[in-house]
């Protein structure tokens, strides 16, 4: 089985905007670009960050 790794150089947003930073992060890891039309990856990461910020436990659900 052959595997392919594609590296994409994405420029980080210059202005401080949490939504743009989150989108850049998800695109950098290939979580959302092209496939995730409903931004599910962004929503999952944002939920995890919100829960961690509130010192709550993070569930896999």
DSSP file (Angstrom, degrees, kcal/mol; ACC not computed):
  #  RESIDUE AA STRUCTURE BP1 BP2  ACC     N-H-->O    O-->H-N    N-H-->O    O-->H-N    TCO  KAPPA ALPHA  PHI   PSI    X-CA   Y-CA   Z-CA
    1    1 A X              0   0    0      0, 0.0     2,-0.3     0, 0.0     0, 0.0   0.000 360.0 360.0 360.0 123.9    0.0    0.0    0.0
    2    2 A X        -     0   0    0      2,-0.0     2,-0.3     0, 0.0     0, 0.0  -0.669 360.0-160.8 -90.9 147.9    1.5    3.3   -1.0
    3    3 A X        -     0   0    0     -2,-0.3     2,-0.4     2,-0.0     0, 0.0  -0.914   2.5-152.2-126.1 153.8    1.0    6.4    1.0
    4    4 A X        -     0   0    0     -2,-0.3     2,-0.5     2,-0.0    -2,-0.0  -0.989   3.4-163.5-130.9 133.7    1.3   10.0    0.1
    5    5 A X        -     0   0    0     -2,-0.4     2,-0.5     2,-0.0    -2,-0.0  -0.975   8.8-165.9-116.3 125.7    2.2   13.0    2.3
    6    6 A X        -     0   0    0     -2,-0.5     2,-0.5     2,-0.0    -2,-0.0  -0.950   3.5-158.8-114.6 123.9    1.5   16.4    0.9
    7    7 A X        -     0   0    0     -2,-0.5     2,-0.5     2,-0.0    21,-0.0  -0.882   7.7-169.9-102.6 130.6    3.0   19.5    2.6
    8    8 A X        -     0   0    0     -2,-0.5     2,-1.0    20,-0.2    -2,-0.0  -0.980  17.7-140.7-122.7 127.6    1.3   22.8    2.0
    9    9 A X        -     0   0    0     -2,-0.5     2,-0.5     2,-0.0    -2,-0.0  -0.769  26.0-177.4 -88.9 105.0    2.9   26.1    3.1
   10   10 A X        -     0   0    0     -2,-1.0     2,-0.3    14,-0.1    -2,-0.0  -0.904  24.9-127.0-106.4 126.8    0.0   28.2    4.4
   11   11 A X        -     0   0    0     -2,-0.5     2,-0.1     1,-0.1     3,-0.1  -0.546  26.6-120.6 -73.6 130.8    0.8   31.7    5.5
   12   12 A X        -     0   0    0     -2,-0.3     9,-0.1     1,-0.1    -1,-0.1  -0.450  36.3 -96.2 -69.5 140.8   -0.5   32.5    9.0
   13   13 A X        -     0   0    0      7,-0.2    -1,-0.1     1,-0.1     4,-0.1  -0.316  28.8-148.1 -57.3 138.5   -3.0   35.3    9.3
   14   14 A X  S    S+     0   0    0     -3,-0.1     2,-0.2     2,-0.1    -1,-0.1   0.857  74.9  69.8 -80.1 -36.5   -1.2   38.6   10.2
   15   15 A X  S    S-     0   0    0      1,-0.1     2,-1.0     2,-0.0     5,-0.0  -0.504  94.6-104.8 -84.1 154.4   -4.0   40.2   12.2
   16   16 A X        +     0   0    0     -2,-0.2     2,-0.3     4,-0.1    -1,-0.1  -0.673  61.4 142.9 -80.0 102.9   -5.1   38.8   15.6
   17   17 A X     >  -     0   0    0     -2,-1.0     4,-2.6     1,-0.1     5,-0.2  -0.892  40.0-155.3-144.3 109.3   -8.4   37.0   14.8
   18   18 A X  H  > S+     0   0    0     -2,-0.3     4,-2.5     1,-0.2     5,-0.2   0.851  95.5  52.4 -56.0 -37.7   -9.2   33.8   16.7
   19   19 A X  H  > S+     0   0    0      2,-0.2     4,-2.2     1,-0.2    -1,-0.2   0.919 112.3  44.1 -66.1 -43.1  -11.5   32.6   14.0
   20   20 A X  H  > S+     0   0    0     -3,-0.2     4,-2.4     2,-0.2    -2,-0.2   0.883 113.6  51.5 -68.2 -37.8   -8.9   33.0   11.2
   21   21 A X  H  X S+     0   0    0     -4,-2.6     4,-2.4     2,-0.2    -2,-0.2   0.912 111.0  47.7 -64.0 -42.2   -6.2   31.5   13.4
   22   22 A X  H  X S+     0   0    0     -4,-2.5     4,-2.5    -5,-0.2     5,-0.2   0.909 111.8  49.7 -64.9 -42.4   -8.4   28.5   14.1
   23   23 A X  H  X S+     0   0    0     -4,-2.2     4,-2.4     1,-0.2    -2,-0.2   0.910 111.4  49.7 -61.9 -42.6   -9.2   28.1   10.4
   24   24 A X  H  X S+     0   0    0     -4,-2.4     4,-2.5     2,-0.2    -2,-0.2   0.910 110.4  50.8 -61.7 -43.7   -5.5   28.3    9.6
   25   25 A X  H  X S+     0   0    0     -4,-2.4     4,-1.6     2,-0.2    -2,-0.2   0.939 112.2  45.4 -60.9 -48.5   -4.7   25.7   12.2
   26   26 A X  H  <>S+     0   0    0     -4,-2.5     5,-2.9     1,-0.2     6,-0.7   0.894 114.9  47.9 -64.5 -40.0   -7.3   23.2   10.9
   27   27 A X  H ><5S+     0   0    0     -4,-2.4     3,-1.1     3,-0.2    -1,-0.2   0.870 107.0  57.6 -67.2 -36.3   -6.2   23.8    7.3
   28   28 A X  H 3<5S+     0   0    0     -4,-2.5   -20,-0.2     1,-0.3    -1,-0.2   0.862 110.7  42.5 -62.7 -36.1   -2.5   23.4    8.2
   29   29 A X  T 3<5S-     0   0    0     -4,-1.6    -1,-0.3    -5,-0.2    -2,-0.2   0.380 115.8-115.4 -90.7   3.7   -3.2   19.9    9.6
   30   30 A X  T < 5S+     0   0    0     -3,-1.1    -3,-0.2    -4,-0.2    -2,-0.1   0.759  76.8 129.2  71.8  24.0   -5.5   19.1    6.6
   31   31 A X  S   <S+     0   0    0     -5,-2.9    10,-0.2    -6,-0.2    -4,-0.2   0.750  81.2   7.4 -82.8 -23.8   -8.5   18.8    8.8
   32   32 A X  S  > S+     0   0    0     -6,-0.7     4,-1.6    -9,-0.1     3,-0.5   0.662  84.7 118.7-132.9 -24.3  -10.9   21.0    6.9
   33   33 A X  T  4 S-     0   0    0     -7,-0.3     2,-0.1     1,-0.2     4,-0.1  -0.313  96.5 -15.7 -63.0 117.7   -9.5   22.2    3.5
   34   34 A X  T  4 S+     0   0    0     -2,-0.2    -1,-0.2     1,-0.1     3,-0.1   0.000 135.9  54.3  87.3 -29.7  -11.7   21.0    0.7
   35   35 A X  T  4 S+     0   0    0     -3,-0.5     2,-1.6     1,-0.2    -2,-0.2   0.802  88.6  69.2-105.8 -37.5  -13.6   18.3    2.6
   36   36 A X    ><  +     0   0    0     -4,-1.6     3,-1.4     1,-0.2    -1,-0.2  -0.583  50.7 164.0 -92.7  78.4  -15.2   19.9    5.6
   37   37 A X  T 3  S+     0   0    0     -2,-1.6    -1,-0.2     1,-0.3    -5,-0.0   0.680  76.9  49.6 -72.5 -16.2  -17.8   22.2    4.1
   38   38 A X  T 3  S-     0   0    0     -3,-0.2    -1,-0.3    -6,-0.0    -2,-0.1   0.290 109.2-120.3-103.1   9.3  -19.6   22.6    7.4
   39   39 A X    <>  +     0   0    0     -3,-1.4     4,-1.9    -7,-0.2     5,-0.1   0.848  57.2 154.7  55.5  38.9  -16.5   23.5    9.4
   40   40 A X  H  >  +     0   0    0      1,-0.2     4,-2.5     2,-0.2     5,-0.2   0.895  69.0  54.5 -62.6 -41.3  -16.9   20.5   11.7
   41   41 A X  H  > S+     0   0    0      1,-0.2     4,-2.5     2,-0.2     5,-0.2   0.919 108.1  49.5 -60.0 -43.9  -13.2   20.4   12.5
   42   42 A X  H  > S+     0   0    0      1,-0.2     4,-2.5     2,-0.2    -1,-0.2   0.905 110.9  50.0 -61.2 -41.8  -13.2   24.1   13.5
   43   43 A X  H  X S+     0   0    0     -4,-1.9     4,-2.3     2,-0.2    -2,-0.2   0.894 111.1  48.8 -65.6 -40.2  -16.2   23.5   15.8
   44   44 A X  H  X S+     0   0    0     -4,-2.5     4,-2.4     2,-0.2    -2,-0.2   0.944 113.3  46.0 -64.9 -48.1  -14.6   20.5   17.4
   45   45 A X  H  X S+     0   0    0     -4,-2.5     4,-2.5     1,-0.2    -2,-0.2   0.912 113.1  50.1 -62.7 -42.3  -11.3   22.3   18.1
   46   46 A X  H  X S+     0   0    0     -4,-2.5     4,-2.5    -5,-0.2    -1,-0.2   0.900 110.5  50.0 -63.8 -41.0  -13.2   25.4   19.4
   47   47 A X  H  X S+     0   0    0     -4,-2.3     4,-2.4     2,-0.2    -1,-0.2   0.915 110.9  49.5 -62.9 -43.5  -15.3   23.2   21.8
   48   48 A X  H  X S+     0   0    0     -4,-2.4     4,-2.4     1,-0.2    -2,-0.2   0.932 112.5  47.1 -60.6 -46.0  -12.1   21.5   23.1
   49   49 A X  H  X S+     0   0    0     -4,-2.5     4,-2.4     1,-0.2    -2,-0.2   0.892 111.4  51.1 -64.0 -40.2  -10.4   24.8   23.7
   50   50 A X  H  X S+     0   0    0     -4,-2.5     4,-1.4     2,-0.2    -1,-0.2   0.925 112.3  46.4 -62.0 -44.8  -13.5   26.3   25.4
   51   51 A X  H  <>S+     0   0    0     -4,-2.4     5,-2.6     1,-0.2    -2,-0.2   0.890 112.8  48.9 -66.7 -39.8  -13.8   23.3   27.7
   52   52 A X  H ><5S+     0   0    0     -4,-2.4     3,-1.6     1,-0.2    -1,-0.2   0.903 108.6  54.0 -66.0 -40.0  -10.1   23.3   28.5
   53   53 A X  H 3<5S+     0   0    0     -4,-2.4    -1,-0.2     1,-0.3    -2,-0.2   0.817 108.8  49.0 -63.6 -30.3  -10.2   27.1   29.3
   54   54 A X  T 3<5S-     0   0    0     -4,-1.4    -1,-0.3    -5,-0.2    -2,-0.2   0.310 114.8-118.1 -91.2   8.1  -13.0   26.4   31.7
   55   55 A X  T < 5 +     0   0    0     -3,-1.6     2,-0.2     1,-0.2    -3,-0.2   0.792  66.5 143.5  58.7  30.9  -11.0   23.6   33.4
   56   56 A X      < -     0   0    0     -5,-2.6    -1,-0.2    -6,-0.2     2,-0.2  -0.571  58.0 -99.2 -92.4 161.8  -13.7   21.1   32.5
   57   57 A X        -     0   0    0     -2,-0.2     2,-0.6    -3,-0.1    -1,-0.1  -0.543  34.1-131.3 -75.9 148.7  -13.0   17.6   31.5
   58   58 A X        -     0   0    0     -2,-0.2     2,-0.2    -3,-0.0   -10,-0.1  -0.913  20.5-156.9-108.3 121.0  -13.0   16.9   27.8
   59   59 A X        -     0   0    0     -2,-0.6     0, 0.0     1,-0.1     0, 0.0  -0.616  23.4-130.0 -94.6 152.8  -15.1   14.0   26.7
   60   60 A X              0   0    0      1,-0.3    -1,-0.1    -2,-0.2    -2,-0.0   0.583 360.0 360.0 -75.6  -8.8  -14.6   12.1   23.5
   61   61 A X              0   0    0      0, 0.0    -1,-0.3     0, 0.0    -3,-0.0   0.467 360.0 360.0 -76.8 360.0  -18.3   12.5   22.9
